[in-house]
Amino acid sequence: MKVVTIIGARPQFIKSAPVSIALQNLGIEEFTIHTGQHYDPEMSDVFFEEMRLPQPGARLDCGNLDHTSMVGKMLLELSPILAREQPDYVLVYGDTNSTLAGALAATKMMIPLVHVEAGLRSFNMDMPEEMNRILTDRMSSVLFTPTNAADQNLQNEGFGTFPVKIAQVGDVMFDALHSFLPQSSYHPSMGEPHIFSTPFVLATMHRFENVNDPHRLEQLVQELNNVHYNVMPVWMPVHPSTAKKLTEHGLVLKVHQGPPVGYLQMLWALEHCAFVLTDSGGLQKEAFFMKRPCITLRDETEWVELIEIGANELFTSKDTNLAKALERMASKEINYTFAGYGSGNAALKIAEILLKGSI
């Protein structure tokens, strides 16, 4: 059996690591295509090195483009590779432009498509990621969902009547965290060690709706600066697109800053921080896995169960006073016993189901 895996963004490198290991252990051949969506070495190459991911069999140059041009270029470059490799399955992860392009290419070439992290919904159609995940689910032959909520979303949309296989396997990021946490480490590029010697807030921000709206970006910069000076020091690895927009709009982020970091450094920061502020889907879950209170800088989240159990709280575009929200989270009793993301064997389940060809 042969699987072509299409990845291109930071979260996908993390999600694919445990699955690649499971495929290899079961003797399934994997050919990886890196679309180049995240083209910065610190957002890409470092993950292949530290997580020992198989080197891509093909690398595309599709980064630093607008959404439409990026997906179009990926399609043009993916098609001949898939025609040459003739896989049994094309495997995609999550909700990025690489996900959508891989799904379209596989479907046009009539190759069965497998979507890992299927069924997630934020119900915000203005989010590019929401459109990507809905379209990818609809084109897929096999849908691997992470949670009960994701399963229910698919049933609500009629997927139970479609010719598609659906299996709830758990969350592959839970697998990855357990596998790589023992290797987590500080790196000097993160900043001076004293920054991390007292309680601090780990913050990240990269979502289109946050960094491309000048008013929203200015609001979040002011809120983060206020938290940093009046509640607790904030450390933030700054995404390249965020750094570009901050400069473009003349905004000054006064928190402790660093460049994008690898997965092992991010796990180290998670392990040592007191709180998490983020607009990342993956970091919301990782904060929960590490038992860290999280505030999500978005109007909605696809990980609704974290809101329901009180481990996560939204700071929406209508909210003010992030410092007060953080203090409120600090006073909450959070139940971290929720087991809705599986038991850390999602990757093995995925590989076994693909090998058997049945669910």
C-alpha positions as CSV (number, residue, x, y, z in Angstrom):
1,M,0.0,0.0,0.0
2,K,1.2,3.5,-0.8
3,V,0.0,6.8,0.7
4,V,0.9,10.3,-0.5
5,T,0.8,12.8,2.3
6,I,0.4,16.5,1.5
7,I,1.5,19.0,4.1
8,G,2.8,22.5,4.1
9,A,2.1,24.4,7.3
10,R,3.5,24.2,10.8
11,P,0.6,22.4,12.5
12,Q,0.6,19.8,9.7
13,F,4.2,18.9,10.4
14,I,3.3,18.2,14.0
15,K,0.1,16.2,13.2
16,S,1.9,14.1,10.5
17,A,4.8,13.0,12.7
18,P,3.0,10.3,14.7
19,V,1.1,9.1,11.7
20,S,4.2,8.8,9.6
21,I,5.8,6.7,12.3
22,A,2.6,4.5,12.5
23,L,2.5,4.0,8.7
24,Q,6.2,3.0,8.6
25,N,5.7,0.6,11.5
26,L,2.9,-1.2,9.6
27,G,4.9,-1.4,6.4
28,I,2.9,1.2,4.5
29,E,4.9,3.2,2.0
30,E,4.6,7.0,2.4
31,F,5.6,9.7,-0.1
32,T,5.4,13.2,1.4
33,I,4.9,16.4,-0.6
34,H,5.8,19.6,1.1
35,T,3.8,22.4,-0.6
36,G,6.0,25.2,0.8
37,Q,3.0,27.1,2.3
38,H,5.1,27.9,5.3
39,Y,8.4,28.9,3.6
40,D,10.3,30.3,6.5
41,P,12.9,27.8,7.7
42,E,11.9,28.4,11.3
43,M,8.3,27.5,10.3
44,S,9.2,24.5,8.3
45,D,12.7,22.9,8.1
46,V,13.2,22.9,11.9
47,F,10.3,20.5,12.3
48,F,11.7,18.0,9.9
49,E,15.0,18.1,11.8
50,E,13.8,18.0,15.4
51,M,10.9,15.6,14.9
52,R,12.8,13.4,12.5
53,L,10.1,13.5,9.9
54,P,10.8,11.7,6.6
55,Q,12.3,14.1,4.2
56,P,9.7,15.1,1.5
57,G,9.9,13.3,-1.8
58,A,8.8,16.5,-3.5
59,R,9.0,20.2,-2.4
60,L,6.9,22.8,-4.0
61,D,7.5,26.5,-4.0
62,C,4.0,27.8,-3.2
63,G,4.6,30.1,-0.2
64,N,4.2,33.9,0.1
65,L,1.2,34.1,-2.3
66,D,-2.4,35.2,-1.8
67,H,-4.9,32.4,-1.1
68,T,-6.2,32.0,-4.7
69,S,-2.8,32.1,-6.3
70,M,-1.4,29.7,-3.7
71,V,-4.1,27.0,-4.2
72,G,-3.9,27.4,-7.9
73,K,-0.2,26.9,-8.1
74,M,-0.4,24.0,-5.7
75,L,-2.9,22.3,-7.9
76,L,-0.8,22.7,-11.0
77,E,2.3,21.3,-9.3
78,L,0.5,18.5,-7.4
79,S,-1.2,16.9,-10.3
80,P,1.8,15.5,-12.2
81,I,3.4,14.2,-9.0
82,L,0.2,12.3,-8.1
83,A,0.0,11.0,-11.6
84,R,3.6,9.7,-11.3
85,E,3.2,8.2,-7.8
86,Q,-0.2,6.5,-8.3
87,P,-1.0,6.2,-4.5
88,D,-3.8,4.2,-3.0
89,Y,-4.7,7.2,-0.8
90,V,-3.9,10.9,-0.6
91,L,-3.7,12.0,3.0
92,V,-4.3,15.6,4.1
93,Y,-4.5,17.3,7.6
94,G,-6.6,20.1,9.0
95,D,-7.8,23.2,7.2
96,T,-5.0,25.0,5.4
97,N,-4.6,25.9,1.7
98,S,-2.4,22.9,1.4
99,T,-5.3,20.8,2.6
100,L,-7.7,22.2,0.1
101,A,-5.3,21.9,-2.8
102,G,-4.4,18.3,-1.9
103,A,-8.1,17.5,-1.7
104,L,-8.9,19.1,-5.1
105,A,-5.9,17.4,-6.8
106,A,-6.8,13.9,-5.4
107,T,-10.5,14.3,-6.3
108,K,-9.8,15.4,-9.9
109,M,-7.5,12.4,-10.3
110,M,-10.0,10.0,-8.7
111,I,-7.6,9.0,-5.9
112,P,-9.3,8.2,-2.6
113,L,-8.9,11.2,-0.2
114,V,-8.3,10.8,3.5
115,H,-8.9,13.8,5.8
116,V,-7.4,13.7,9.3
117,E,-9.1,16.2,11.7
118,A,-12.4,16.0,9.8
119,G,-15.7,17.4,11.0
120,L,-14.4,20.4,12.9
121,R,-16.6,23.5,12.5
122,S,-16.3,27.1,13.8
123,F,-19.5,28.1,11.9
124,N,-17.7,31.3,10.7
125,M,-17.7,31.2,6.9
126,D,-15.6,34.3,6.8
127,M,-12.6,32.2,8.0
128,P,-10.6,30.7,5.1
129,E,-10.0,27.7,7.2
130,E,-13.7,27.0,7.6
131,M,-14.3,26.8,3.9
132,N,-11.2,24.7,3.5
133,R,-12.3,22.1,6.0
134,I,-15.9,21.9,4.8
135,L,-14.9,21.4,1.1
136,T,-12.2,18.9,2.1
137,D,-14.7,16.8,4.1
138,R,-17.1,16.8,1.2
139,M,-14.5,15.5,-1.2
140,S,-13.1,12.8,1.1
141,S,-13.5,9.0,0.9
142,V,-12.3,8.5,4.5
143,L,-12.9,11.0,7.4
144,F,-10.9,10.6,10.6
145,T,-12.6,12.7,13.3
146,P,-11.0,13.7,16.6
147,T,-14.0,14.2,18.9
148,N,-17.7,13.5,19.5
149,A,-18.5,17.1,18.4
150,A,-16.8,16.6,15.1
151,D,-18.7,13.4,14.5
152,Q,-22.0,15.1,15.3
153,N,-21.2,18.0,12.9
154,L,-20.8,15.5,10.1
155,Q,-24.1,13.7,11.0
156,N,-25.9,17.1,11.1
157,E,-24.6,17.8,7.6
158,G,-25.9,14.5,6.2
159,F,-22.6,12.7,5.9
160,G,-24.2,9.6,7.3
161,T,-26.0,9.2,4.0
162,F,-22.9,9.8,1.8
163,P,-20.6,7.1,0.4
164,V,-17.8,8.0,2.9
165,K,-16.2,6.1,5.8
166,I,-16.1,7.9,9.1
167,A,-14.1,6.9,12.1
168,Q,-13.5,8.7,15.4
169,V,-9.9,8.1,16.3
170,G,-8.9,10.8,18.7
171,D,-6.5,13.7,18.3
172,V,-3.1,13.1,16.6
173,M,-1.7,16.2,18.4
174,F,-2.3,14.4,21.7
175,D,-0.1,11.6,20.2
176,A,2.6,14.0,19.2
177,L,2.7,15.8,22.5
178,H,3.2,12.6,24.5
179,S,5.9,11.4,22.1
180,F,7.9,14.6,22.0
181,L,7.4,16.2,25.4
182,P,10.4,14.3,27.0
183,Q,12.6,16.0,24.3
184,S,11.3,19.5,24.9
185,S,14.1,22.1,25.5
186,Y,14.9,25.7,25.9
187,H,16.9,27.4,23.1
188,P,18.8,30.7,23.4
189,S,16.9,32.2,20.4
190,M,13.8,32.3,22.7
191,G,15.4,35.1,24.7
192,E,17.3,35.5,28.0
193,P,16.7,32.7,30.5
194,H,15.5,35.1,33.2
195,I,12.4,35.8,31.1
196,F,11.2,32.3,32.0
197,S,12.4,32.2,35.6
198,T,9.1,33.7,37.0
199,P,5.4,33.0,35.9
200,F,4.8,34.2,32.4
201,V,2.1,34.1,29.7
202,L,2.8,32.3,26.5
203,A,1.1,34.2,23.6
204,T,0.8,33.6,19.9
205,M,-1.2,35.5,17.2
206,H,-1.3,34.8,13.5
207,R,-4.9,34.4,12.3
208,F,-5.9,36.4,9.2
209,E,-8.8,38.1,11.0
210,N,-6.5,39.3,13.8
211,V,-3.5,40.5,11.9
212,N,-5.1,41.8,8.6
213,D,-7.6,44.0,10.3
214,P,-5.6,47.1,11.5
215,H,-8.2,48.0,14.2
216,R,-8.3,44.5,15.6
217,L,-4.5,44.2,15.5
218,E,-4.1,47.5,17.3
219,Q,-6.6,46.4,20.0
220,L,-4.8,43.2,20.6
221,V,-1.4,44.9,20.8
222,Q,-2.7,47.3,23.4
223,E,-4.3,44.4,25.3
224,L,-1.2,42.3,25.3
225,N,1.0,45.2,26.4
226,N,-1.4,45.9,29.2
227,V,-1.2,42.3,30.4
228,H,2.6,42.4,30.2
229,Y,2.9,45.5,32.3
230,N,0.0,45.1,34.8
231,V,-0.6,41.4,35.2
232,M,2.2,39.1,34.2
233,P,5.1,39.2,31.7
234,V,4.2,37.9,28.2
235,W,6.5,36.0,26.0
236,M,5.5,35.8,22.3
237,P,7.2,34.0,19.4
238,V,6.2,36.3,16.6
239,H,4.8,34.8,13.4
240,P,6.4,36.3,10.2
241,S,3.1,37.6,8.9
242,T,2.3,39.2,12.2
243,A,5.7,40.9,12.3
244,K,5.1,42.2,8.8
245,K,1.7,43.7,9.7
246,L,3.0,45.2,13.0
247,T,5.7,47.1,11.0
248,E,3.3,48.1,8.3
249,H,0.9,49.7,10.7
250,G,3.5,51.2,13.0
251,L,2.4,49.2,16.0
252,V,4.8,48.4,18.9
253,L,4.4,45.2,20.8
254,K,6.2,45.7,24.1
255,V,6.1,42.2,25.4
256,H,9.1,39.8,25.4
257,Q,9.5,38.7,21.8
258,G,11.3,36.0,19.9
259,P,11.4,34.4,16.4
260,P,9.2,31.5,15.5
261,V,10.3,28.4,17.5
262,G,10.4,24.7,16.8
263,Y,8.0,22.2,18.3
264,L,10.3,21.1,21.1
265,Q,10.9,24.7,22.2
266,M,7.1,25.4,22.1
267,L,6.5,22.4,24.3
268,W,9.1,23.7,26.7
269,A,7.4,27.1,26.8
270,L,4.0,25.4,27.4
271,E,5.5,23.3,30.2
272,H,6.9,26.4,32.0
273,C,4.2,29.0,31.4
274,A,1.3,29.9,33.7
275,F,-1.2,30.9,31.0
276,V,-1.8,30.7,27.3
277,L,-3.2,33.5,25.0
278,T,-3.5,32.4,21.4
279,D,-5.6,32.4,18.2
280,S,-4.1,29.0,17.2
281,G,-6.4,26.0,17.0
282,G,-3.6,23.6,18.0
283,L,-2.2,25.6,20.9
284,Q,-5.7,25.7,22.5
285,K,-5.6,21.9,22.8
286,E,-1.9,21.7,23.7
287,A,-2.6,24.1,26.6
288,F,-5.4,21.8,27.8
289,F,-3.1,18.7,27.4
290,M,-0.5,20.5,29.6
291,K,-3.2,21.7,32.1
292,R,-2.7,25.4,31.3
293,P,-5.6,27.9,31.3
294,C,-6.1,29.3,27.9
295,I,-7.8,32.4,26.4
296,T,-8.5,32.2,22.7
297,L,-8.2,35.5,20.8
298,R,-11.1,34.8,18.4
299,D,-14.9,35.1,18.1
300,E,-15.3,31.4,18.0
301,T,-13.4,28.1,18.1
302,E,-13.8,24.7,16.5
303,W,-12.7,23.1,19.8
304,V,-16.1,23.7,21.5
305,E,-15.6,21.1,24.2
306,L,-12.8,23.2,25.8
307,I,-15.2,26.1,26.2
308,E,-17.8,23.8,27.6
309,I,-15.5,22.4,30.3
310,G,-14.1,25.8,31.2
311,A,-10.5,25.1,30.1
312,N,-10.7,27.8,27.4
313,E,-12.4,31.2,27.1
314,L,-13.0,33.3,24.1
315,F,-11.8,36.9,23.9
316,T,-13.8,38.2,21.0
317,S,-13.6,41.3,18.8
318,K,-16.3,42.9,20.9
319,D,-14.5,42.2,24.2
320,T,-12.3,44.6,26.1
321,N,-9.9,44.2,29.1
322,L,-7.9,41.0,28.4
323,A,-6.1,41.5,31.7
324,K,-9.4,41.1,33.6
325,A,-10.3,38.0,31.5
326,L,-6.9,36.5,32.4
327,E,-7.4,37.2,36.1
328,R,-10.9,35.6,35.9
329,M,-9.4,32.4,34.3
330,A,-6.8,32.3,37.1
331,S,-9.5,32.1,39.7
332,K,-11.4,29.2,38.0
333,E,-11.4,25.6,39.0
334,I,-10.7,23.8,35.7
335,N,-11.5,20.1,35.2
336,Y,-8.6,18.6,33.3
337,T,-9.9,15.0,33.4
338,F,-11.9,15.4,30.2
339,A,-10.9,12.5,27.9
340,G,-12.6,13.4,24.7
341,Y,-9.4,13.6,22.6
342,G,-8.6,9.9,22.9
343,S,-5.8,8.1,24.7
344,G,-2.8,8.9,22.5
345,N,-3.1,6.2,19.9
346,A,-4.9,8.1,17.1
347,A,-2.1,7.6,14.7
348,L,-2.0,3.9,15.1
349,K,-5.8,3.7,14.6
350,I,-5.5,5.7,11.4
351,A,-2.7,3.4,10.0
352,E,-4.5,0.2,10.9
353,I,-7.8,1.3,9.3
354,L,-6.0,2.3,6.1
355,L,-4.2,-1.0,6.0
356,K,-7.4,-3.0,6.5
357,G,-9.4,-0.9,4.1
358,S,-12.5,-1.0,6.3
359,I,-14.0,0.7,9.3
